[in-house]
């Protein structure tokens, strides 16, 4: 399963949706994603890949998490950074 597929599955679970309804261009705010959802999703992603997402919950911005593709990009960047260490 690709990183994108895994991220879409995590987001679908958080949104309580069927995974097939989550696409890369899904706007998370329009789908009902709220700040707590972002935090819980970041924790789950960090646990799943043993990575650190550059994210500060105190200054959380939905801009980083506008679409599913944005989340996938952040995960890919964190995985690459981990590999570079």
KETIFI-634942 format. One record per residue (C-alpha): residue number from 1; residue in three letters; x, y, z. Coordinates in steps of 0.05 Angstrom, whole numbers, padded with zeros to 5 digits. Last residue first. Layout:
// KETIFI-634942
<num=NUM; residu=Ala; px=X; py=Y; pz=Z> .
...
This chain:
// KETIFI-634942
<num=85; residu=Unk; px=00389; py=00228; pz=00185> .
<num=84; residu=Unk; px=00371; py=00231; pz=00111> .
<num=83; residu=Unk; px=00321; py=00174; pz=00117> .
<num=82; residu=Unk; px=00283; py=00212; pz=00171> .
<num=81; residu=Unk; px=00281; py=00273; pz=00127> .
<num=80; residu=Unk; px=00253; py=00232; pz=00069> .
<num=79; residu=Unk; px=00198; py=00203; pz=00114> .
<num=78; residu=Unk; px=00181; py=00272; pz=00140> .
<num=77; residu=Unk; px=00177; py=00300; pz=00069> .
<num=76; residu=Unk; px=00133; py=00241; pz=00047> .
<num=75; residu=Unk; px=00087; py=00252; pz=00107> .
<num=74; residu=Unk; px=00081; py=00327; pz=00093> .
<num=73; residu=Unk; px=00066; py=00313; pz=00019> .
<num=72; residu=Unk; px=00013; py=00261; pz=00038> .
<num=71; residu=Unk; px=-00020; py=00313; pz=00084> .
<num=70; residu=Unk; px=-00021; py=00365; pz=00029> .
<num=69; residu=Unk; px=-00050; py=00313; pz=-00020> .
<num=68; residu=Unk; px=-00107; py=00300; pz=00030> .
<num=67; residu=Unk; px=-00125; py=00373; pz=00022> .
<num=66; residu=Unk; px=-00120; py=00436; pz=00065> .
<num=65; residu=Unk; px=-00077; py=00407; pz=00119> .
<num=64; residu=Unk; px=-00019; py=00456; pz=00123> .
<num=63; residu=Unk; px=-00069; py=00513; pz=00113> .
<num=62; residu=Unk; px=-00111; py=00485; pz=00170> .
<num=61; residu=Unk; px=-00064; py=00522; pz=00215> .
<num=60; residu=Unk; px=-00042; py=00498; pz=00282> .
<num=59; residu=Unk; px=-00006; py=00550; pz=00322> .
<num=58; residu=Unk; px=-00009; py=00515; pz=00389> .
<num=57; residu=Unk; px=-00011; py=00447; pz=00355> .
<num=56; residu=Unk; px=00057; py=00459; pz=00325> .
<num=55; residu=Unk; px=00071; py=00413; pz=00265> .
<num=54; residu=Unk; px=00135; py=00391; pz=00231> .
<num=53; residu=Unk; px=00113; py=00318; pz=00227> .
<num=52; residu=Unk; px=00160; py=00272; pz=00265> .
<num=51; residu=Unk; px=00167; py=00201; pz=00240> .
<num=50; residu=Unk; px=00157; py=00130; pz=00266> .
<num=49; residu=Unk; px=00115; py=00114; pz=00205> .
<num=48; residu=Unk; px=00051; py=00090; pz=00239> .
<num=47; residu=Unk; px=00062; py=00129; pz=00303> .
<num=46; residu=Unk; px=00075; py=00196; pz=00268> .
<num=45; residu=Unk; px=00014; py=00184; pz=00224> .
<num=44; residu=Unk; px=-00030; py=00169; pz=00284> .
<num=43; residu=Unk; px=-00006; py=00230; pz=00322> .
<num=42; residu=Unk; px=-00015; py=00275; pz=00261> .
<num=41; residu=Unk; px=-00085; py=00248; pz=00251> .
<num=40; residu=Unk; px=-00105; py=00261; pz=00323> .
<num=39; residu=Unk; px=-00078; py=00333; pz=00319> .
<num=38; residu=Unk; px=-00113; py=00346; pz=00252> .
<num=37; residu=Unk; px=-00179; py=00317; pz=00277> .
<num=36; residu=Unk; px=-00174; py=00362; pz=00338> .
<num=35; residu=Unk; px=-00167; py=00422; pz=00292> .
<num=34; residu=Unk; px=-00228; py=00404; pz=00251> .
<num=33; residu=Unk; px=-00240; py=00361; pz=00189> .
<num=32; residu=Unk; px=-00312; py=00368; pz=00166> .
<num=31; residu=Unk; px=-00304; py=00348; pz=00093> .
<num=30; residu=Unk; px=-00303; py=00421; pz=00073> .
<num=29; residu=Unk; px=-00244; py=00430; pz=00119> .
<num=28; residu=Unk; px=-00209; py=00369; pz=00090> .
<num=27; residu=Unk; px=-00215; py=00390; pz=00018> .
<num=26; residu=Unk; px=-00211; py=00323; pz=-00019> .
<num=25; residu=Unk; px=-00160; py=00329; pz=-00076> .
<num=24; residu=Unk; px=-00123; py=00265; pz=-00057> .
<num=23; residu=Unk; px=-00187; py=00226; pz=-00053> .
<num=22; residu=Unk; px=-00228; py=00199; pz=00005> .
<num=21; residu=Unk; px=-00294; py=00167; pz=-00014> .
<num=20; residu=Unk; px=-00261; py=00099; pz=-00025> .
<num=19; residu=Unk; px=-00238; py=00099; pz=00048> .
<num=18; residu=Unk; px=-00311; py=00097; pz=00071> .
<num=17; residu=Unk; px=-00321; py=00154; pz=00120> .
<num=16; residu=Unk; px=-00315; py=00162; pz=00195> .
<num=15; residu=Unk; px=-00275; py=00227; pz=00185> .
<num=14; residu=Unk; px=-00217; py=00200; pz=00226> .
<num=13; residu=Unk; px=-00223; py=00132; pz=00193> .
<num=12; residu=Unk; px=-00224; py=00163; pz=00124> .
<num=11; residu=Unk; px=-00163; py=00205; pz=00143> .
<num=10; residu=Unk; px=-00124; py=00143; pz=00165> .
<num=9; residu=Unk; px=-00144; py=00106; pz=00101> .
<num=8; residu=Unk; px=-00125; py=00165; pz=00058> .
<num=7; residu=Unk; px=-00057; py=00168; pz=00092> .
<num=6; residu=Unk; px=-00046; py=00094; pz=00078> .
<num=5; residu=Unk; px=-00066; py=00101; pz=00005> .
<num=4; residu=Unk; px=-00021; py=00162; pz=-00004> .
<num=3; residu=Unk; px=00038; py=00126; pz=00029> .
<num=2; residu=Unk; px=00028; py=00068; pz=-00019> .
<num=1; residu=Unk; px=00000; py=00000; pz=00000> .
